[in-house]
Amino acid sequence: YDRFAPDFLYKSVLPMNIYASYWSDLGYSKNDLKDPTTNIRVGIDLFKRISAHMPHPSLAQIATLYNNLSAEKVSDYGARIEALYHEKPWQLPKKE
């Protein structure tokens, strides 16, 4: 949705919506994160870091904090990510 938009309009970098300036201590520039493989690896690393700091986290809790580290309760975003995980809309229906 933002492939053709000017870079300055977006703070995060797709596909994992990584905020390069916020996570600069990880050692990646916004330009580094434009590589999809690097971007996905960094996103996975962030998921792991978040879940490592929580006892028995749910996917909704991890997704909420991924989206907003200062969140104190599960957000609509976190709940939606968990629901999508269970629904698996990316899978084709099984043929009978």
C-alpha positions as CSV (number, residue, x, y, z in Angstrom):
1,Y,0.0,0.0,0.0
2,D,2.9,2.4,0.4
3,R,5.3,1.0,-2.3
4,F,5.1,4.2,-4.3
5,A,4.9,6.7,-1.5
6,P,7.8,8.9,-0.6
7,D,10.0,7.5,2.1
8,F,9.6,10.4,4.5
9,L,5.8,9.7,4.9
10,Y,6.4,6.4,6.6
11,K,8.2,5.9,9.9
12,S,8.1,2.1,9.7
13,V,9.5,-0.2,7.0
14,L,7.5,-3.1,5.6
15,P,6.9,-6.0,5.6
16,M,7.3,-6.2,9.4
17,N,6.6,-2.5,10.1
18,I,9.9,-1.9,11.8
19,Y,10.5,1.6,13.2
20,A,14.2,2.0,12.3
21,S,14.7,5.1,14.5
22,Y,13.0,3.4,17.5
23,W,15.0,0.2,17.2
24,S,18.3,1.8,16.1
25,D,20.2,0.1,19.0
26,L,19.8,-3.1,17.0
27,G,22.3,-1.8,14.5
28,Y,20.0,-1.6,11.4
29,S,19.4,1.6,9.4
30,K,16.1,2.3,7.7
31,N,17.9,1.5,4.4
32,D,19.0,-1.9,5.8
33,L,15.4,-2.7,6.7
34,K,14.3,-2.2,3.2
35,D,15.7,-5.6,2.4
36,P,12.7,-7.9,3.0
37,T,14.9,-10.8,4.4
38,T,16.6,-8.5,6.9
39,N,13.3,-6.9,7.8
40,I,11.7,-10.2,8.6
41,R,14.6,-11.4,10.5
42,V,14.6,-8.3,12.7
43,G,10.9,-8.6,13.2
44,I,11.3,-12.2,14.4
45,D,14.1,-11.1,16.7
46,L,11.8,-8.4,18.2
47,F,9.1,-11.0,18.8
48,K,11.6,-13.3,20.5
49,R,12.9,-10.4,22.7
50,I,9.4,-9.3,23.7
51,S,8.3,-12.9,24.6
52,A,11.5,-13.6,26.5
53,H,10.5,-10.8,29.0
54,M,7.1,-12.2,29.7
55,P,6.0,-15.3,31.6
56,H,3.8,-17.4,29.3
57,P,2.9,-14.7,26.8
58,S,0.0,-15.1,24.5
59,L,0.3,-14.1,20.8
60,A,-2.1,-11.2,21.5
61,Q,0.2,-9.9,24.3
62,I,3.3,-10.2,22.1
63,A,1.6,-8.5,19.1
64,T,0.3,-5.7,21.3
65,L,3.8,-4.9,22.7
66,Y,5.3,-5.3,19.2
67,N,2.9,-2.6,18.1
68,N,3.2,-0.4,21.2
69,L,5.8,-1.2,23.9
70,S,4.0,1.0,26.5
71,A,0.7,-0.9,26.2
72,E,-0.6,-2.2,29.5
73,K,-3.4,-4.4,28.1
74,V,-4.1,-6.3,24.9
75,S,-5.0,-3.9,22.1
76,D,-7.4,-4.4,19.3
77,Y,-4.3,-5.0,17.1
78,G,-3.0,-7.7,19.3
79,A,-6.4,-9.4,19.5
80,R,-6.7,-9.3,15.7
81,I,-3.3,-10.8,15.2
82,E,-4.1,-13.7,17.5
83,A,-7.5,-14.2,15.7
84,L,-5.8,-14.2,12.3
85,Y,-3.3,-16.8,13.5
86,H,-6.1,-19.1,14.5
87,E,-8.2,-18.4,11.4
88,K,-5.2,-18.8,9.0
89,P,-6.9,-16.9,6.1
90,W,-3.7,-17.4,4.1
91,Q,-4.4,-21.1,3.8
92,L,-6.5,-22.4,0.9
93,P,-9.6,-24.4,2.0
94,K,-9.1,-28.1,2.0
95,K,-10.6,-30.0,-0.9
96,E,-12.9,-32.8,-0.1
